[in-house]
Amino acid sequence: MKTFLLQALTWWSGQTLGTRFYTWRFGERVGEDEFGNVYYQTAGGKVDPTIGVCRRWVVYNGKTEATLVPAGWVGWLRNTQAEPPVSYRPKEWEKPHMPNMTGTPFAYRPQGSILGAAHRPAATGDYEAWVPGGAPQGRQIETGEKA
C-alpha cells in the first residue's frame, strides 16, 4: 500500500504510476547497473517519431537522483552509445562511482572552507588587494610615478 501511495503522489521516490504503466506497455528491459537501477528502451528499439531516436529511460532503485547513474549508462541514455554497457568493467585506475553529495553533510569541503570543520588559518600577508583604475597604493607604476 505504501509503494502504491508513493508512486501515486510523489515523483522522487522511484517511478510514478504513469512511468510504471508506460514501461509495462511500451518498455523493453535492457539492463541493470551495480546500484540496482533498471534501464529500458522502447520495445524492439523502435524510433519515437517525436524525438527521432529510440526512447530510453531509467527506473531508479530508491531515490530519484541523476548522479546515481554511472558514466557508461549515461552515454547510453543520451544516445551517444548504441550498445548498453552491460559488460562494462572499470579500469584499475578508475575510482568507484559516487553520487554528487553537494548539499548534504557528506559534501566535499576543502581545507580553509568556511563550511569546513577545521579552523581557517589566518591570512599570511602574501595577498595584495586589487585597486580599480590603477596599481596598488605605495607601488611604483610603469611611468615611475607614485600611485
C-alpha positions as CSV (number, residue, x, y, z in Angstrom):
1,M,0.0,0.0,0.0
2,K,2.8,2.4,0.9
3,T,4.5,1.7,-2.5
4,F,1.3,2.4,-4.3
5,L,0.8,5.7,-2.5
6,L,4.3,6.8,-3.1
7,Q,4.0,6.1,-6.8
8,A,0.7,7.9,-7.0
9,L,1.6,11.0,-5.1
10,T,5.4,11.5,-5.5
11,W,8.0,11.5,-8.3
12,W,11.2,11.5,-6.2
13,S,10.9,8.0,-4.6
14,G,11.2,5.8,-7.7
15,Q,8.8,5.6,-10.6
16,T,5.4,7.1,-10.8
17,L,2.3,5.2,-11.8
18,G,2.5,6.8,-15.2
19,T,6.1,5.6,-15.7
20,R,5.1,2.1,-14.4
21,F,2.3,1.9,-17.0
22,Y,4.4,3.3,-19.9
23,T,7.2,0.9,-19.0
24,W,4.8,-2.1,-18.8
25,R,3.1,-1.1,-22.1
26,F,5.9,0.1,-24.3
27,G,9.2,-0.7,-22.5
28,E,11.8,-3.4,-23.0
29,R,14.3,-4.1,-20.2
30,V,17.9,-3.6,-21.3
31,G,20.0,-4.0,-18.2
32,E,20.7,-3.1,-14.6
33,D,23.7,-1.4,-13.0
34,E,25.5,-2.1,-9.8
35,F,23.2,0.2,-7.8
36,G,20.1,-1.7,-8.8
37,N,18.8,0.9,-11.3
38,V,17.0,-0.7,-14.2
39,Y,17.3,0.6,-17.8
40,Y,14.6,0.5,-20.5
41,Q,14.1,1.4,-24.1
42,T,11.0,1.4,-26.4
43,A,10.2,-2.2,-27.3
44,G,12.2,-3.5,-30.3
45,G,14.4,-0.4,-30.4
46,K,11.6,1.4,-32.2
47,V,12.4,5.0,-33.1
48,D,10.0,7.5,-31.5
49,P,8.8,9.9,-34.3
50,T,8.5,12.8,-31.8
51,I,12.2,12.8,-30.9
52,G,13.7,11.0,-33.8
53,V,15.6,8.3,-31.7
54,C,14.8,5.3,-29.6
55,R,13.4,6.5,-26.3
56,R,15.4,5.4,-23.3
57,W,14.8,5.8,-19.6
58,V,15.9,4.6,-16.1
59,V,13.8,3.4,-13.2
60,Y,15.9,4.2,-10.1
61,N,16.3,1.8,-7.2
62,G,15.1,4.1,-4.4
63,K,15.6,7.9,-4.5
64,T,15.4,9.5,-7.9
65,E,18.8,11.1,-8.3
66,A,20.5,11.6,-11.6
67,T,24.0,11.4,-10.2
68,L,23.3,7.8,-9.2
69,V,23.7,6.7,-12.9
70,P,27.2,5.5,-13.8
71,A,29.0,7.1,-16.7
72,G,28.6,4.2,-19.1
73,W,24.9,4.2,-18.7
74,V,24.7,8.0,-19.0
75,G,26.2,7.6,-22.5
76,W,23.6,5.0,-23.4
77,L,20.7,7.0,-22.0
78,R,21.8,10.1,-24.1
79,N,22.0,8.0,-27.3
80,T,25.8,8.7,-27.7
81,Q,26.4,4.9,-27.4
82,A,24.4,2.4,-29.5
83,E,25.0,-0.6,-27.2
84,P,24.2,-0.6,-23.5
85,P,27.3,-1.1,-21.2
86,V,26.1,-4.5,-19.8
87,S,29.6,-5.9,-19.9
88,Y,31.4,-2.8,-18.7
89,R,34.4,-3.4,-16.4
90,P,36.1,-0.4,-14.8
91,K,39.8,0.1,-15.4
92,E,42.1,-0.5,-12.5
93,W,42.8,3.2,-12.2
94,E,39.2,4.2,-12.1
95,K,37.6,5.1,-8.7
96,P,34.2,3.6,-7.9
97,H,31.3,5.8,-9.0
98,M,30.0,8.1,-6.2
99,P,26.9,10.3,-6.4
100,N,27.1,14.0,-6.0
101,M,27.0,14.8,-2.3
102,T,26.6,18.6,-2.7
103,G,24.1,20.0,-0.2
104,T,24.5,17.0,2.2
105,P,26.6,16.6,5.3
106,F,28.9,14.4,3.2
107,A,29.8,17.2,0.7
108,Y,33.4,17.9,0.0
109,R,34.8,20.8,1.9
110,P,38.4,21.7,1.2
111,Q,40.8,22.9,3.8
112,G,40.1,26.6,4.6
113,S,36.4,26.4,3.6
114,I,34.1,28.4,5.8
115,L,31.9,25.3,6.0
116,G,34.7,23.0,7.0
117,A,35.1,21.6,10.5
118,A,38.7,22.7,10.9
119,H,39.8,26.2,11.9
120,R,40.5,28.5,9.0
121,P,44.2,29.7,9.0
122,A,44.8,33.5,9.3
123,A,45.9,35.5,6.2
124,T,49.7,35.4,5.7
125,G,50.1,38.8,4.1
126,D,51.1,37.4,0.7
127,Y,47.9,38.8,-0.8
128,E,47.7,42.3,-2.2
129,A,44.2,43.7,-3.0
130,W,43.4,45.0,-6.5
131,V,42.6,48.7,-6.7
132,P,40.3,49.8,-9.5
133,G,41.9,52.1,-12.1
134,G,45.5,51.7,-11.0
135,A,48.3,50.0,-9.2
136,P,48.1,49.1,-5.5
137,Q,49.0,52.0,-3.2
138,G,52.7,52.5,-2.5
139,R,53.9,50.7,-5.5
140,Q,55.7,52.1,-8.5
141,I,53.8,52.1,-11.7
142,E,55.4,51.8,-15.1
143,T,56.0,55.6,-15.6
144,G,57.9,55.8,-12.3
145,E,55.3,57.9,-10.5
146,K,53.9,57.1,-7.1
147,A,50.3,55.9,-7.0
